[in-house]
Amino acid sequence: MKGYFINYGTSAFADRTGVGLKIRNQIKTFNKAELNCKEYVLSISKSKFLSVLYRLPFTNVYPIWKYDDILSSVDYIYFRRPFVMSGYMRNVLSKVKKNNPDIKIIIELPTYPYDAEYDTYKFKRMLIAKDSYNRVRLKGIVDRFANLSYECEIFGIPTIKFKNGIDVDDIQIRIPEDEPNNTIHLCAVAMFKEWHGYERIIKGLKTYYNNGGTRKLIFHFAGEGSALPGYKELVNDLSLNEHFVFHGFCDYGELNQIYNISSVALGSFGMYKKNLCLSCNLKSREAMARGIPFVTGCPTDIFIDNKDFKYYLEFPNDTSEIDINKIISFHDQIYQQPAKKVVAEIREFAYKNVNIGSCMKPIIDYIKS
């Protein structure tokens, strides 16, 4: 068998973001399963004028969908949902299906529902209208949606339910400091968006100190993103600057250093802003692979069947401030034992629950069927 993984603008093998890493690992996993997968990159327009036009219903700029005969020459096509599904995408896939009725076309939906992701964009209604018009017309063209939620059918198309996975062996295990330290270091690694909800952490920390809290906590924010200026402003307004380090974009070596000094990793605390009640993010997987306890503000899929996992702390998926005392108690109870033992036990959990080979198996089985 052979197939294409369609990507947009930049090859995943040159993309240093978490999405790029995920796609590289997915392609590698397909190939380990003897599915002979190659990347096929669609170009995108770099014109600012055209980048505005892509919001309109009948434009083809982001990405630029063009039919290519080689797309009809394979057994399957797999790709992540583009930011907006367009008529051009639909037309290209329709032609592929017409020329090769046996081909399997699978679109991955990293989140569902996803309309709330457009909320911060100026032309929100136009984007949703364009996507809505095209997505409900994919039946008969797209064979499956690969989704991380529990829906059996989306837009009239059957789903393949799978879990986000990572290559655990590719993730460097945390090397904790040997000496105990009364300061708690926590890390948040992300392309910061509004739905990360870290204002709940920041406000909770202010309340903790206002109420007489004395434990020193240092939060390491690694990454960039549209929500970051707001977090920095809130930290400054609440006079919490000594408790936050904003590292900006970090390379792999810098991330390793941040993870090594951090004894707790943070997930998302604002998934309610996207009308989502289940988190499937990769950061929970990376934390497990590195051997770091994980704190989040939304139910997380890999812990649904592991609710008693002692290295996971979940807060309500709402606007409430985060109770810092609970995080401190969670931390201190864990680290009554040696940090190296904590790391080893969490890493073992990662191998059993988030390794990409087992997580992608439902998709692989469908392609081979």
C-alpha positions in Angstrom: 0.0 0.0 0.0 1.0 3.6 -0.4 -0.5 7.0 0.5 0.1 10.7 1.0 -0.1 12.8 4.1 -1.1 16.2 2.9 0.4 19.2 4.7 0.2 22.9 4.2 2.9 25.5 3.4 5.9 24.0 5.2 7.1 20.5 5.3 6.5 18.9 8.7 10.2 17.9 8.6 11.1 21.6 8.7 8.4 22.6 11.2 9.6 22.8 14.7 6.2 23.3 16.3 4.3 20.6 18.2 2.0 20.1 15.1 5.1 19.5 12.9 6.4 16.9 15.4 3.0 15.2 15.5 2.8 14.9 11.7 6.4 13.6 11.5 5.6 10.9 14.1 2.4 10.0 12.3 4.1 9.5 9.0 6.8 7.5 10.7 4.1 5.3 12.4 2.3 4.8 9.0 5.6 3.6 7.5 6.4 1.3 10.4 3.0 -0.3 9.6 4.1 -0.7 6.0 1.7 1.8 4.6 4.4 3.6 2.6 3.4 7.1 3.5 4.9 10.2 1.9 4.3 13.9 2.6 2.6 16.0 0.0 2.9 19.8 0.7 0.3 22.2 -0.6 1.6 25.8 -1.1 0.0 28.8 0.6 -0.2 32.4 -0.6 2.2 34.8 1.2 0.4 37.9 -0.1 -1.2 39.9 2.7 -4.0 40.9 0.3 -4.8 37.3 -0.6 -4.6 36.3 3.0 -7.5 38.6 3.6 -9.4 37.2 0.6 -9.2 33.6 1.8 -12.0 34.5 4.3 -14.3 34.9 1.3 -16.3 31.8 0.1 -14.7 31.4 -3.3 -11.0 31.9 -2.8 -8.1 29.4 -2.9 -5.1 30.8 -1.1 -4.6 29.2 2.3 -3.8 26.5 1.4 -3.9 26.5 -2.4 -5.7 23.3 -3.5 -4.8 22.1 -7.0 -5.5 18.7 -8.5 -2.5 16.5 -9.2 -2.7 13.1 -10.9 -0.4 11.5 -8.3 -3.1 12.1 -5.6 -5.3 9.6 -7.4 -2.5 7.0 -7.8 -2.4 6.0 -4.1 -4.4 3.8 -1.8 -5.2 6.5 0.8 -4.9 10.2 1.6 -4.7 11.5 5.1 -4.5 15.1 6.4 -5.4 17.4 9.3 -8.4 19.6 8.8 -7.2 22.9 7.2 -8.1 26.1 9.1 -11.1 26.6 6.8 -12.5 23.9 4.6 -12.9 25.4 1.1 -14.8 24.6 -2.1 -11.4 24.1 -3.8 -10.5 21.5 -1.3 -13.8 19.8 -1.9 -13.4 19.9 -5.7 -9.9 18.5 -5.6 -10.9 15.6 -3.3 -14.0 14.9 -5.5 -11.8 14.6 -8.5 -9.4 12.3 -6.7 -12.4 10.1 -5.7 -13.8 10.1 -9.2 -10.5 9.0 -10.7 -9.9 6.4 -8.0 -13.1 5.2 -6.4 -11.2 2.8 -4.1 -9.0 5.4 -2.5 -9.6 6.1 1.2 -9.7 9.8 2.1 -9.4 10.5 5.8 -9.5 13.9 7.5 -8.2 14.3 11.0 -10.2 16.6 13.3 -7.8 17.6 16.1 -10.7 19.2 17.9 -14.5 18.8 17.6 -16.6 20.9 17.7 -14.2 23.6 16.5 -16.3 26.7 15.6 -15.2 28.4 18.8 -11.6 28.4 17.5 -12.7 31.2 15.2 -13.9 33.4 18.0 -10.8 35.6 18.2 -10.7 36.3 14.5 -12.1 39.5 13.1 -14.1 37.9 10.3 -15.4 35.0 12.4 -18.8 34.8 10.8 -17.4 34.6 7.3 -14.9 31.9 8.3 -17.6 29.8 9.9 -20.0 30.3 7.0 -17.3 29.2 4.5 -16.3 26.2 6.5 -19.9 25.2 7.3 -21.0 25.3 3.6 -18.2 22.9 2.6 -18.0 20.5 5.4 -21.6 19.3 5.1 -20.9 18.6 1.4 -18.1 16.1 2.0 -20.3 13.1 2.4 -19.5 10.7 -0.5 -16.1 12.2 -0.9 -14.4 11.8 2.4 -14.5 8.3 3.8 -13.8 8.9 7.5 -13.1 11.6 10.0 -10.4 10.6 12.4 -11.4 12.3 15.7 -10.3 12.4 19.3 -13.8 12.8 20.7 -16.6 10.1 21.0 -18.9 11.0 18.1 -19.6 8.0 15.8 -20.6 10.3 13.0 -19.7 13.9 12.1 -21.3 15.9 9.3 -22.9 12.6 8.1 -19.5 10.9 7.8 -18.4 7.9 10.0 -15.5 8.5 12.4 -12.4 6.6 13.5 -11.9 7.2 17.1 -8.2 7.4 18.2 -6.0 9.1 20.7 -3.2 11.6 20.2 0.0 9.8 20.7 3.7 10.6 20.7 6.9 8.6 20.2 7.9 8.2 23.8 11.4 7.1 22.9 11.9 10.5 21.1 11.1 12.4 24.3 14.0 13.0 26.6 13.2 11.8 30.1 13.4 14.4 32.9 16.6 14.5 34.9 15.4 15.9 38.3 17.6 17.8 40.7 18.9 15.6 43.4 18.7 18.1 46.2 15.2 18.9 47.7 14.2 22.6 47.2 11.4 24.4 49.0 10.6 26.3 45.8 8.2 24.7 43.4 8.9 25.1 39.7 6.0 24.6 37.3 6.1 24.8 33.5 3.6 25.6 30.7 4.8 24.9 27.2 2.5 26.0 24.4 1.7 28.3 21.5 -0.4 30.3 24.0 -4.0 30.9 23.0 -7.0 32.2 24.9 -8.2 28.7 25.6 -5.1 27.9 27.6 -6.8 29.9 30.3 -3.7 30.7 32.4 -5.3 33.8 33.8 -7.0 31.3 36.2 -3.5 30.3 37.5 -2.3 33.9 37.7 -5.3 35.1 39.7 -5.2 32.0 41.9 -1.6 32.7 42.8 -2.5 36.3 43.7 -5.2 35.1 46.0 -2.9 32.5 47.5 -0.4 35.2 48.6 -3.1 37.6 49.6 -4.4 35.0 52.0 -0.9 34.6 53.6 0.6 31.9 51.4 4.4 31.6 51.9 5.5 28.9 49.6 7.5 30.2 46.7 6.3 29.1 43.3 7.9 29.9 39.9 6.0 29.4 36.7 8.0 28.9 33.5 6.1 29.9 30.4 7.8 28.6 27.3 6.5 29.6 23.9 4.8 32.4 22.1 1.3 33.1 21.0 -1.6 35.6 20.9 -2.6 35.2 24.5 0.9 35.8 25.9 0.8 39.6 26.0 -2.3 39.4 28.1 -0.7 37.0 30.6 2.3 39.2 30.9 0.1 42.3 31.5 -1.9 40.5 34.1 1.2 39.2 35.9 2.6 42.8 35.9 -0.7 44.3 37.1 -0.9 41.9 40.0 2.8 42.4 41.0 3.7 38.8 40.4 6.7 39.3 38.2 9.1 37.5 40.5 6.9 34.3 40.2 6.8 34.1 36.4 9.6 33.6 33.8 8.5 34.1 30.2 11.1 32.2 28.1 9.7 32.9 24.7 10.3 30.4 21.9 12.7 27.6 23.1 14.6 25.1 21.2 14.7 21.5 22.2 17.8 21.9 24.5 16.2 24.9 26.3 13.0 23.0 26.8 14.9 20.1 28.3 16.4 22.5 30.9 13.0 23.9 31.7 11.5 20.4 32.1 14.4 19.3 34.3 13.9 22.0 36.9 10.1 21.7 36.8 8.4 19.3 39.1 4.9 19.9 37.8 3.6 20.5 34.2 0.5 22.5 33.3 -2.1 21.7 30.7 -5.0 23.9 29.5 -7.4 25.7 31.9 -9.7 27.3 29.4 -11.1 24.6 27.2 -14.6 25.8 28.1 -13.9 28.8 25.8 -14.0 26.3 22.9 -17.1 24.6 24.2 -15.0 21.5 24.8 -15.3 19.2 27.8 -12.5 16.9 27.0 -8.8 17.7 26.4 -6.7 15.5 24.0 -3.7 17.8 23.9 -0.1 16.6 23.2 1.3 18.4 26.2 -0.3 15.8 28.6 1.5 13.1 26.6 4.8 14.9 26.6 4.6 15.4 30.4 4.0 11.7 30.9 6.8 10.8 28.6 9.2 13.1 30.4 8.0 11.8 33.8 6.4 15.0 35.2 3.1 15.1 37.2 0.4 16.9 35.3 -2.2 19.5 36.4 -5.0 20.7 34.1 -8.3 22.4 34.1 -10.3 20.0 31.9 -10.9 16.3 31.8 -8.1 14.6 29.8 -8.8 11.6 27.6 -5.9 9.5 28.6 -7.0 9.7 32.3 -10.6 8.9 31.7 -9.8 5.2 32.2 -7.1 6.0 34.7 -8.9 8.3 37.2 -6.9 6.9 40.1 -3.5 7.8 38.5 -1.8 9.6 41.4 0.3 11.9 39.2 -2.6 13.7 37.7 -4.6 16.6 39.2 -7.8 18.0 37.5 -9.6 21.3 38.2 -13.1 22.2 37.0 -13.5 23.3 33.4 -14.8 26.8 34.1 -13.7 30.4 35.0 -12.9 29.8 38.6 -9.5 30.7 40.0 -7.1 27.8 40.5 -6.6 26.8 44.2 -2.9 27.0 44.6 -3.0 25.2 47.9 -4.3 22.1 46.1 -1.3 22.2 43.7 1.1 22.5 46.6 -0.5 19.6 48.4 -0.5 17.5 45.2 3.2 18.3 44.7 4.3 17.6 48.3 2.4 14.3 48.5 4.1 13.1 45.3 7.6 14.1 46.3 7.6 12.4 49.6 9.3 9.7 47.5 12.5 10.2 45.5 12.0 12.2 42.3 13.7 9.6 40.2 11.0 7.0 41.3 8.3 9.5 40.3 9.9 10.0 36.9 10.2 6.2 36.3 6.6 5.4 37.2 5.1 8.1 35.0 7.4 7.2 32.1 6.1 3.6 32.4 2.5 4.9 32.2 3.4 6.8 29.0 4.7 3.7 27.3 1.5 1.8 28.1 -1.0 4.6 27.3 0.3 7.3 24.9 2.8 5.7 22.6 1.8 6.6 19.1 1.9 3.1 17.6 -1.0 1.9 19.8 -2.8 5.3 19.6 -2.8 5.3 15.8 -3.8 1.6 15.4 -7.5 2.2 14.7 -6.6 4.4 11.7 -4.0 1.9 10.5 -6.4 -0.9 10.8 -9.0 1.0 8.7 -6.6 1.9 5.9 -5.5 -1.8 5.7 -9.1 -3.1 5.8 
